Amino acid sequence: MNLQIDFWQLVGLLLSGLGALIGVMKFGVSQAQKHQDETHKQLIARLDSIEKSNRDEAAQWQRVERDFLQWKGELPLYYVRREDYIRGQSVIESKLDSLGLKLENAQLRGTIGGNNAS
């Protein structure tokens, strides 16, 4: 059993095998490129969504900061500091004490004047 192959048949067989190998390699490379492109698109979409959420979050923080500053500006209009309250109360109490003293003096004068008249 002898197998005889001509030179040109051998060259054709090698070229067709090499061509098939190159074709399979090209197919593999194109599939890898498609996969890489899809991954790239997914990554870009993910990065865009992250960027959008960052912008939204920054806008929310700006709103919170603006609301806080507005509240901070309105705070003195509605609330009194402890020291100011104590100072105001002290003034009111001293005025009440002096008014009480004046009433007491007026009552004493009235009693003294009332005893002298009888």
C-alpha positions in Angstrom: 0.0 0.0 0.0 1.7 3.0 -1.3 0.4 6.5 -1.1 1.6 8.7 -3.9 1.0 12.4 -4.0 2.2 14.8 -6.6 4.1 17.9 -5.5 1.4 20.2 -6.7 -1.3 18.2 -4.9 0.8 18.5 -1.7 1.2 22.2 -2.2 -2.5 22.6 -2.8 -3.4 20.6 0.2 -1.0 22.6 2.4 -2.3 25.9 1.0 -6.0 24.8 1.6 -5.1 23.8 5.1 -3.3 27.1 5.7 -6.3 29.0 4.2 -8.7 27.1 6.5 -6.4 27.9 9.5 -6.3 31.6 8.5 -10.1 31.6 8.1 -10.6 30.1 11.5 -8.2 32.6 13.0 -10.0 35.5 11.3 -13.3 34.2 12.6 -11.9 34.0 16.1 -10.5 37.4 15.9 -13.7 38.9 14.6 -15.7 37.2 17.4 -13.2 38.5 20.0 -13.5 42.0 18.5 -17.4 41.8 18.6 -17.2 40.7 22.2 -14.8 43.5 23.0 -17.0 46.1 21.3 -20.1 44.8 23.2 -18.1 45.0 26.5 -16.9 48.5 25.6 -20.5 49.6 24.9 -21.7 48.1 28.2 -18.8 49.8 30.0 -19.6 53.2 28.4 -23.3 52.8 29.3 -22.4 51.9 32.9 -20.0 54.9 33.1 -22.7 57.2 31.7 -25.2 55.9 34.3 -22.7 56.4 37.1 -22.0 59.9 35.8 -25.7 60.7 35.7 -26.2 59.4 39.2 -23.2 61.5 40.4 -24.8 64.6 38.8 -28.1 63.8 40.4 -26.5 63.3 43.8 -24.5 66.5 43.5 -27.8 68.3 42.6 -29.4 66.8 45.7 -26.5 67.8 47.9 -26.7 71.3 46.5 -30.4 71.4 47.3 -29.8 70.2 50.8 -27.0 72.7 51.3 -29.2 75.5 50.0 -32.1 74.5 52.3 -29.7 74.3 55.2 -28.3 77.8 54.5 -31.9 79.1 54.2 -32.8 77.5 57.5 -29.7 78.9 59.1 -30.6 82.4 57.8 -34.2 82.1 59.2 -33.2 80.6 62.5 -32.6 84.0 64.3 -36.0 85.1 63.3 -37.8 82.3 65.1 -35.5 81.3 68.0 -33.8 83.2 70.8 -30.4 82.3 72.2 -30.2 81.2 75.8 -28.1 84.2 76.8 -30.5 86.7 75.2 -33.5 85.0 76.8 -31.8 85.2 80.3 -30.9 88.9 79.7 -34.5 89.7 78.7 -35.9 87.8 81.7 -33.5 89.7 84.0 -34.7 93.0 82.7 -38.4 92.0 83.0 -37.8 90.7 86.6 -36.0 93.9 87.6 -38.8 96.0 86.2 -41.3 93.9 88.1 -39.3 94.2 91.3 -39.1 98.0 91.0 -42.9 98.2 90.2 -43.5 96.0 93.3 -41.4 98.3 95.4 -43.2 101.4 94.1 -46.6 99.7 94.9 -45.3 98.8 98.4 -44.2 102.4 99.0 -47.5 103.7 97.7 -49.4 101.4 100.1 -47.1 102.5 103.0 -47.8 106.1 102.2 -51.5 105.4 102.0 -51.5 103.7 105.4 -49.4 106.4 107.0 -51.6 109.1 105.4 -54.8 107.3 106.4 -53.7 106.9 110.1 -52.9 110.6 110.3 -56.3 111.7 108.9 -58.3 109.9 111.6 
